[in-house]
Amino acid sequence: MRDLTPDASHRFRLLIVDDQPINIRVLHEALSVDYEIFMTTNGLQALEICARERPDLVLLDIEMPDIDGIEVCRRIKSGEVTKNIPVLFVTGHTSPEQEALGLEVGAVDFIAKPIHPAVVRARVRTHLLLKWQADLLRRMALIDGLTGVANRRCFDDALDLEWRVCSRSGESLGLAMIDVDYFKRFNDQYGHQAGDTCLKTVAQKLRGLLRRPRDLIARYGGEEFVCMIPGASLDALRDISEGLRSAVESAMIPHGGSDCSDVVTVSIGIAVAYPRFGESPDVLMQSADRSLYAAKQSGRNRVLAEPSNGTNAQKPRL
Ligand SMILES: [Mg+2]
């Protein structure tokens, strides 16, 4: 079990928002020893800082000119990159109605002015720990527990996203479906523990070859992995996939049950599409899947594209 507390060197970052500089100074004195602090007297600037710096927590005044704290909180909570930042209201006179409204727009807590430094520190510490744990769980929900690469859920989300991005930009989207050859026989011969170790090694080898931030390797299920390369031509994808195949082979994991080699190998089916609005990425998945089937049929330990790939891989007339 992973430790669910941040290590001591982790330095959290807070944003303090209040139209009165004296109030900011008091909070700054209470918190600046333990945290990195951003400050502003202005609600719109607070939103900019949130989007740019992604602080771990916001201490927010309610009564401010221009846009008030309630509106600032509402916008933080509706922003895709800021919605998970906890907001604590710091306020002079709270009515139950105002408190209800604050909670409704997504605040996690209220702190009364004038502030008591020990109380502020304790509340902030609690909410930072909760935020840190929630972030960890969000990350863990996207990672395959055995191999440490992205899991299928993460891949499905990334594929949908890249499909839309590529349909806007006119880029191609390349997919490689990767399957460990004779993996059932490997498990039967060496046991499931060795099978798990084998999958971890294969995943590390595959991940080690990806260079660009949008490239993704995921465990698709069982002994099947998938690699997504936005912007790749079929030739480029073939080269990358040949590198993946070769990296697994060169790990030299003995496999006495394989009919195609003495060591663990993978078969890879590749496909490229030019995504278009309104189409589903399923077409690309199915094409890569057919290529994988063809690679298996023609002897395994190889990279193959099905001959019909290209019908959907024509560059659209722009
Ligand atoms: Mg104020």
Residues whose N, C-alpha, C, O or C-beta is under 5 A from the ligand:
A	BS01	MG	D19 D61 E63 M64
